[in-house]
């Protein structure tokens, strides 16, 4: 059971429509978390964010943000996410975007 920062922060972007697996809820747990995206570039960028059972290819209905614009040096956060075991947080950034993604919260055992 982990709490605080979940996983390693990573960069999302540099190729449009390239899905980046940001976090997967471990087996036999549920996670309550927030995710922060920081635009590290000097231009606005777009972001797609999905909660998906398929990390490689989220379905259209699994997106919770779609082409959301993050201003230059801006931050976008989603808070209060409650995710079941095996669910993936997947992000897609626009062309030439460089976005830092960090997931933080708590993983709780369901056994």
Order of alpha helices (4+ residues) and beta strands (2+ residues): beta-beta-beta-beta-beta-beta-beta-beta-beta
